[in-house]
Amino acid sequence: AVLVQPDGRVLVGGHLGRQGRFRWEVGAVVLVRVLVDGTPDAEFGDDGHVLRSIAELGEEPLAWTGLGLQPDGRILATATFRTLLRLLPDGSPDESFGSLGTVRLGVQTFTNPVVQPDGRIIVDGYTERGEGMFTIAIERFLSDGSADASFGQGGRVELPDASSASLTNPVLQGDGRIALAFKAAPDRVIVTRLNHDG
């Protein structure tokens, strides 16, 4: 995951680990921020990088999957295995968000989180609906990380006919509506638009 900030600094997400006997074993996920000239940003984390261990996150995120930036400079990061984190501009956890800066998602997301002008956060991804079938769901959170009860059912909207979808980042229109596109079949692309309330 890569994000270019308005001031030209660049955030890059990755992971650290080793090759185990049967698979790659991830020990931590890492965020790096560099200045415009490519040197580490000493104002971010530990000399330009932030590490989050698997033990800290309580799951096994293989990698960061999306990055977002709030107008106040706080950083949103999604990881595999349904994790959303928010960091302060200096890379420290934002303890006012969720549980010590972390929110567990109901979707497996591979796209960037979107921040509305009012501070609400939109995340889209996949959710299992039984028997190995998946569908697309959109979740919206308040600025403190709690589910936005005014959106869909308890902060969540599920989309039908998307069991084998390839999903794009959600797009927030100027009037507050949310648009996204997904591939539902080899020859079928669907564009959906939701009202502000889902």
C-alpha positions as CSV (number, residue, x, y, z in Angstrom):
1,A,0.0,0.0,0.0
2,V,1.3,3.5,-0.9
3,L,-0.1,6.9,-0.1
4,V,1.3,10.3,-1.1
5,Q,0.4,13.0,1.4
6,P,-0.4,16.6,0.2
7,D,3.0,17.8,1.5
8,G,4.8,15.3,-0.7
9,R,5.7,12.8,2.0
10,V,5.2,9.2,1.0
11,L,3.8,6.4,3.2
12,V,4.6,2.8,2.3
13,G,3.1,-0.3,4.0
14,G,4.7,-3.7,4.0
15,H,5.6,-6.6,6.3
16,L,8.5,-8.3,8.0
17,G,8.9,-12.1,8.3
18,R,10.7,-15.2,7.3
19,Q,10.1,-18.2,5.2
20,G,8.7,-21.0,7.3
21,R,8.6,-24.7,6.5
22,F,5.3,-24.5,4.6
23,R,4.6,-20.7,4.2
24,W,5.9,-17.2,4.7
25,E,5.6,-16.4,8.4
26,V,4.9,-12.7,9.1
27,G,6.2,-11.3,12.3
28,A,5.1,-7.7,12.0
29,V,3.6,-5.2,9.6
30,V,5.5,-2.0,9.0
31,L,4.8,1.6,7.8
32,V,7.5,3.7,6.4
33,R,7.3,7.4,5.7
34,V,9.9,9.2,3.6
35,L,10.4,12.9,2.7
36,V,10.2,14.2,-0.9
37,D,13.9,13.5,-1.4
38,G,13.4,9.8,-0.3
39,T,15.1,10.1,3.1
40,P,13.4,8.7,6.2
41,D,11.0,11.1,7.9
42,A,12.5,11.4,11.4
43,E,9.2,12.9,12.7
44,F,7.4,9.6,12.0
45,G,7.7,6.7,14.4
46,D,11.2,5.4,15.1
47,D,13.3,7.3,12.6
48,G,10.7,7.0,9.8
49,H,9.1,3.7,10.5
50,V,6.3,2.2,12.6
51,L,6.2,-1.6,13.5
52,R,3.1,-3.4,14.7
53,S,3.7,-6.9,15.8
54,I,1.3,-9.8,15.2
55,A,1.0,-10.2,19.0
56,E,-0.1,-6.5,19.3
57,L,-2.8,-6.9,16.7
58,G,-4.1,-10.2,18.0
59,E,-4.5,-11.6,14.5
60,E,-2.2,-12.4,11.6
61,P,-2.3,-9.6,9.1
62,L,-0.1,-10.5,6.1
63,A,0.2,-7.0,4.9
64,W,-1.3,-3.5,4.8
65,T,-4.0,-3.4,2.2
66,G,-5.0,0.2,2.1
67,L,-4.0,3.7,3.4
68,G,-6.0,6.8,3.9
69,L,-5.3,10.3,5.3
70,Q,-7.7,12.5,7.3
71,P,-7.7,16.3,6.8
72,D,-6.0,16.6,10.3
73,G,-3.1,14.4,9.2
74,R,-4.2,11.3,11.1
75,I,-3.4,8.1,9.1
76,L,-5.8,5.2,8.5
77,A,-4.4,1.8,7.6
78,T,-6.3,-1.4,6.7
79,A,-4.7,-4.8,7.0
80,T,-5.7,-8.3,5.9
81,F,-7.7,-10.2,8.4
82,R,-10.2,-7.4,9.1
83,T,-8.2,-4.7,10.8
84,L,-8.4,-0.9,10.7
85,L,-5.9,1.2,12.5
86,R,-5.6,4.9,13.0
87,L,-2.3,6.6,13.8
88,L,-1.5,10.2,14.8
89,P,0.6,12.2,12.3
90,D,3.8,11.2,14.2
91,G,3.0,7.5,13.8
92,S,1.8,6.7,17.4
93,P,-1.5,4.9,17.9
94,D,-4.6,7.1,18.1
95,E,-6.0,5.9,21.4
96,S,-9.2,7.8,20.8
97,F,-10.1,5.5,18.0
98,G,-11.6,2.1,18.7
99,S,-9.6,0.0,21.1
100,L,-6.3,1.8,21.5
101,G,-6.3,2.8,17.9
102,T,-7.6,-0.4,16.4
103,V,-11.1,-1.4,15.0
104,R,-12.0,-4.9,14.0
105,L,-13.9,-4.9,10.6
106,G,-16.7,-7.2,9.5
107,V,-15.2,-7.3,6.0
108,Q,-12.0,-8.5,4.5
109,T,-10.8,-5.3,2.7
110,F,-8.2,-4.8,-0.1
111,T,-9.0,-1.2,-0.9
112,N,-8.3,2.2,0.7
113,P,-10.4,3.6,3.4
114,V,-12.3,6.8,2.5
115,V,-12.8,9.7,4.9
116,Q,-15.9,11.9,4.6
117,P,-15.8,15.6,5.3
118,D,-17.6,15.0,8.6
119,G,-15.0,12.6,9.7
120,R,-16.9,9.3,9.1
121,I,-14.9,6.5,7.6
122,I,-16.0,4.2,4.8
123,V,-14.5,0.8,4.2
124,D,-15.6,-1.8,1.7
125,G,-14.7,-5.4,1.3
126,Y,-15.8,-9.0,1.2
127,T,-17.8,-11.0,3.7
128,E,-18.7,-14.7,3.8
129,R,-22.4,-15.6,3.4
130,G,-22.0,-19.3,3.9
131,E,-20.9,-22.4,2.0
132,G,-17.8,-20.6,0.7
133,M,-19.7,-17.9,-1.0
134,F,-18.8,-14.2,-0.5
135,T,-20.6,-10.9,-1.1
136,I,-19.5,-7.3,-0.9
137,A,-20.3,-5.2,2.1
138,I,-19.7,-1.5,2.9
139,E,-19.1,-0.4,6.5
140,R,-19.1,3.1,7.9
141,F,-17.7,4.2,11.2
142,L,-17.9,7.4,13.2
143,S,-14.7,9.3,13.9
144,D,-14.2,7.4,17.2
145,G,-14.2,4.1,15.4
146,S,-17.7,3.0,16.5
147,A,-20.2,1.7,13.9
148,D,-22.4,4.4,12.3
149,A,-25.9,3.3,13.2
150,S,-27.3,5.8,10.6
151,F,-25.8,3.8,7.8
152,G,-27.6,0.7,6.5
153,Q,-28.2,-1.9,9.2
154,G,-26.0,-1.0,12.2
155,G,-23.4,0.6,10.1
156,R,-23.3,-2.0,7.3
157,V,-24.7,-2.5,3.8
158,E,-24.4,-5.7,1.8
159,L,-24.7,-5.8,-1.9
160,P,-26.3,-8.7,-3.8
161,D,-25.0,-10.4,-6.8
162,A,-21.3,-9.9,-6.0
163,S,-20.1,-13.3,-5.0
164,S,-17.1,-13.4,-7.3
165,A,-16.4,-9.7,-7.4
166,S,-13.3,-7.7,-8.0
167,L,-13.8,-4.5,-6.1
168,T,-12.6,-0.9,-6.6
169,N,-12.1,1.8,-4.0
170,P,-15.3,3.5,-2.9
171,V,-15.6,7.1,-4.3
172,L,-17.3,9.8,-2.3
173,Q,-19.3,12.2,-4.5
174,G,-19.7,15.9,-3.7
175,D,-23.4,15.3,-2.6
176,G,-22.3,12.6,-0.1
177,R,-23.4,9.6,-2.2
178,I,-21.0,6.7,-2.3
179,A,-20.1,5.0,-5.6
180,L,-18.2,1.8,-6.3
181,A,-17.7,-0.6,-9.1
182,F,-17.1,-4.4,-9.0
183,K,-16.7,-7.2,-11.5
184,A,-19.4,-9.8,-10.8
185,A,-18.6,-12.1,-13.7
186,P,-15.9,-12.4,-16.4
187,D,-18.0,-10.2,-18.7
188,R,-20.1,-8.2,-16.2
189,V,-19.1,-5.0,-14.4
190,I,-21.6,-3.4,-12.0
191,V,-21.5,0.2,-10.8
192,T,-23.5,0.9,-7.6
193,R,-24.3,4.2,-5.9
194,L,-25.6,4.5,-2.4
195,N,-27.3,7.3,-0.7
196,H,-25.7,8.9,2.4
197,D,-27.7,6.6,4.7
198,G,-26.7,3.5,2.7
